[in-house]
Amino acid sequence: MTAAPTYVPGHKLLDGKGVVITAAAGTGIGFAAAKRCAEEGARIVISDIHERRLNEAADALAEAVGVRPPTVLCNVTREEDVQNLVDVAARELGGIDVMINNAGLGGTVDLVDMTDDQWNVVLDVTLNGTMRCVRSVLRHMIERGTGGAIVNNASVVGWRAQSGQCHYAAAKAGVMALTRCAAMEAAPHNVRINCVAPSLAMHPFLAKVSSQDFLDSLVSLEAFKRAAEPWEIANVMVFLASDYSSYMTGEVLSVSAQHP
């Protein structure tokens, strides 16, 4: 197993940008993305469906970067919540330059045992929720007229077969297709839309809902024989949000060390 690299300091890649991040509570990719954006000089607004965890995340960010970000409760399966998030974030930030859509829901169940409800809830959070967020913030960015960047969170299972993941894989493949098509529509307005496709990022919530055998089997496929740190995924999100990726749109970047 290769040890995780040293945490990379900020380089002001998002200096002065107004950034909103969904599903930023907890200790996963969303929180890591929020922290990285703040470290890169962005003014941020964070959202989540869990009020207590959202406030804890804001407190943790205040301690880490010196500024407590505004928070907005948001259930991405509710259009009114998503619109409220964009409205509040636009007001707090003076306009949204970047939106990072991290909200998603998974699970493990074979298709023959899967209920319609199990299928629908994963699709509604992971795919429909991303669509609602992209649609709402894209309307804002077009009306504002100053361009912008949207970064979605997909997964390598959108490409790679994995048993028990039909609903999640279908949703993430949908996020990839949504990203590509929306990017073509957004390009005339100087709005770029890209997404990341992580293979395996380890955090306490994933460890809690997954068996050790299952996690070990995933780690064994990785070239470095370890999972990514959430901040390693966030680094690529920051790149896609920044002007360093100014010619990229409609792209899906695999953040992976998995080459079976």
N, C-alpha and C positions, 0 to 999 in steps of 0.2 A: 504494500500500500504506500502510495506517495503522499506525503504530508501536504496539507493545504498551504498555498502560498501566503506570504505576508500580506495583510490588508493594504490595499492601494490607497494612498491619500488622494484627496480631491485636487483637480486641476482647473476649476472654474469653467468647466465645459458648458454649464447651464447658467452662467452668471446673469442675473437679472430676469430670468425666465419665470413665468408663472406656470406651475405644474400641479395637476391634480392626479392623485393615485387612488384607485379603488382597491378594496380588500387589503388595506394597509395595516390592520391590527394583527396582533400575534407576533410570531417570530419567523415568518416565512419570506417569500420573495417580495410580497407587497411592502412589508415593513423595511426590508433591505433596500428596495427601490426608493422608498421615501427618504431614508437616511442618506443614501448615495446622492439623490437629487439635491438635498439640502447641503450636503458637503461640497457639491459642485456649484454652489452659489444660487440655486433656485429658491424662489419663494413657493412654498407648497401648501396645498390643502389635502387632507387625507380623509378617506371615507371607509366605512365598513358597515356591516349589518349588526355587529355586536357592540353595544354602547359602552359597556365596562371595558372591554378589551381595546376599543378605539381610544378611550380616554387614557388608558394605561400606555398605549403606543405614543400618544401625543406627549405624555409626561416623559417617556423614555427619549423621545426625540429632543425635547427641551433640554434634557440633561446632556445629551450627546452633542448637540449642535448649538445650544444656547438660545433657541427660539422655539416656543411652543406653537405648532401650526394650528390653524383653524380646523375643526372637525365637522363632518356632516354625516349623519346616519343615512345609509342608502341600501335598500334592497334592490338589486339590479333586475329582479323579475317584475318590478313595479315601475311603469313608465313615469308616474308622477314623482317617484323618488329620484329617478335618474335626472329628470328635468330640473328638479329642485337642486340636486348636486351641482349641475352645470351652472345654474343661475347663481347659487351662493358662491361657488368657486370663482366665477367670473367677477362677481362684485368684490370679493375679498382680495383677489389678485389684480384687479384692474384689467381683466382679460386673461383668457387661458391660451398659453403658448404651446403647452404639451399636456396630453392626457395619457396616462399609463393604465391600461385596463387589465387588471390582475384577477378579478373575481372569477372563480371557477369552482366546480364541485365534481368530485369523482366517486369512486366506489368499485368494488370488485364483485361481480356476479356473472355467471354464465348466461348467455342469451336465452337458453331454453328455460331457465329459472327466473328470468327477468320479468317484472310486471311492467305494465304501461306507466304506472306512477314512477317507478325507478328510472325508466328511460326518460320520461318527460321532465322530471326535476333536474336531471343532469343537463339535458339539452337546454332547458329554460334558463338556468343559471349561467352555464358555460358558453353557450352559443348565442342564445337570444339576449342574454344580459350584455354580452360584448357588443352585439348589434345595436342595442338600445343606447349604450354609452357612445359608440362611434357616431351613430346618427345624430344624437343630441349635440355632442361637442363639435361635430363637423358643421352643423347648422350655425353654431356660434362663431366658429372660425371663419366661415364664408361670409357671414354678415359683418364680422369685425374687419375683414379685408387685409389682414397682416400676415397671413399664412399660419403655419403651425406644424406640429408633428404629433402623431398618434402612434402609440406602441401597444400592441396586443400581446397577450401571453397564450401561446399554443402549447404544443408538446410533441415530442418525437413520435408518440403513439398515433398522431395524425398521419404518419407515414408507415410506421412499423407495426406489424401484427403482434398482439399480445392477448392471450386468453383472459376472459373475465372483464375486458375493457371495451366491449362493443359500444356502449353508450358514450363513454368518455372519449374514445378514439373518434367516433363519428362527430362529436361536438368539436373536438380540437381540429379535425380536418375541415370542419365547417368554418372555424375561426380563420384558418389559413386561406380558404377560398374567399371569405368575406373580406379579409385584408387585401387580397389581390384585386378584387373587383372594385371595392370602395376606393382603393388607391388611384385607379384610373379616373374615377369620377372626381376625386379631390385634386388631382394634379393641376387642372387649369386654375385652381384657386391657391396654388403654392402651399398646399397642405400635403404632407407626406404621411403615409400609413404603412407601417411595417410590423412584423411580429417576431418574437423569439420562440424557439421550440426547444425547451430544456429536456434532457433525458432524465436526470435524477438529481434533485437538490434536497439535501437532508435538513430537516428541522423538526422540532419536538412534536408538532401536530401530525406530521407524516409518520413518525415513529409510533405515535399513540394509536393510530388507526390501521397500522400495517404489522403483519407478523414479522419477527426477526428473520425467519427463513426466507420470506418473500423479499425483504430488503437485501439480505445477503445475496440472493440470486440476481438481483438487479445490479448490485455493486460488482459482482463477478464479471459482468459484461463490460464494465468500464475500463478503459485503457490504463487509467491511473489507479484502478482498484479502490476507488473511494467515490463517494457522492460529491457533487459540487456543493460549495457553500452558497447559501442564498445570495450573498453579495456578489458572487461571481456571475450569477445570472443578471443581477441588477446592473453590473458594469456594462453588459451588452445592451441592456435597455437604455442606459444613459447615452451610450454611443449612438443608438438609433434616434434618441430624442435630440441629440446635439447637432450642431452644424457640421461636424465631422462626417456625417452621413448624408450630406446635402443632395447627393445625386441618387440616393436610394429610395425607392418607394415600391410598394407591392411585394416586398421581399420577405422571406421567412428564413431567419438565421437559426440554424441548429446550434444550440449551446450544449455540446455533448462531447463525451470522450468514449462513446459507445460505438463500436464497429464490429458487430458480430458477423 
